[in-house]
Amino acid sequence: MITQLQFSDIQKEELSKLIGTITTSPYKNYRLFKQSITQLIENGQVPSFFVQACEQVRQERKYQGINAHLLRNVPLDTVIPEFDQSDSVNDKYAKKMTFVGEALLEMFAQLTDSPLLAYRTRNNGDFFHDVYADKKYSNTQTQKTDGELYFHNDRTAHPVRADFLSLLGMRCSEENLIYTGYLDGKAILENLQAESQEWLRKPLFVTPYDEYSRNSNVKQIDSELHPILENTHTFRYYDTRTTYAPDAPTEAIKALVDLKVAITKAKKGRVSINKGDLFSFANQDSLHNREIIQVNDQHSAEKRWLLKTYSFRSPEAMGVYNDYFDANLPGFVVAE
Ligand SMILES: [Fe+2]
């Protein structure tokens, strides 16, 4: 189930005016940037419609197990630059002079009480990433690909993984039919035999790191052995990449086959993220993919840009990983 919230142009304008007052670059000083958003919230300056919307998201996640929310017509930067597709991250630092998208994502994270997560070895330690095609990663299973992505969680191989992902449509052409598929862990579980569930809960599986992670950190080759299923319906899985350990028993291999069947059978949601849409969904309690149904405008498809954040479910959930963080900046992973 995906909850949809639609904002009016008047609401968007009101929020836009407030967010436009943020001038600190989150790429130069995230701590100060974060503080300036906290200040707006604490001063009661955030329009009540947005506070209420975020509170609804927080409550639905916590009490109703609804883990996917689509907020439509949120503020964006007036100037949305195009980046060099061989070095988009550095080009962004040079060309992006306002931080409306970033401030919107930070405000959403704070008001839903789900603090952001970043990795020192990923995109220079930025808390705001780009889903943007890089020529070097064409046709790979990474955030910089121009192609489809199989069902997965983000950073499957990494020990510290986000509970939620947020994707903000910065530049998307409605001419192109590109969808983010959403598969709730509950729906997978319903299709999974009890015996398979038991085997999937054992650390008999392994996930190699993706090409982008390996290039950022040469030590990142394979994950440790891990279970695929944890808690009630938390999945740690990247289709076509996560596999059984070399000495895993036949039952574990059968369970993996059964999981693939369950994924095929399970009911899926699908969202076309358009410009000004914020889609926030569970990373670990569900799987997601990217389907490219039809590209009518190749140029726009290449320049499609989603601004992305990783977040924890709550400050308590973040606290579990304290040993990994910079002592002065919780959520910033420095130990790998
Ligand atoms: Fe992903």
Residues whose N, C-alpha, C, O or C-beta is under 5 A from the ligand:
A	BS01	LIG	D154
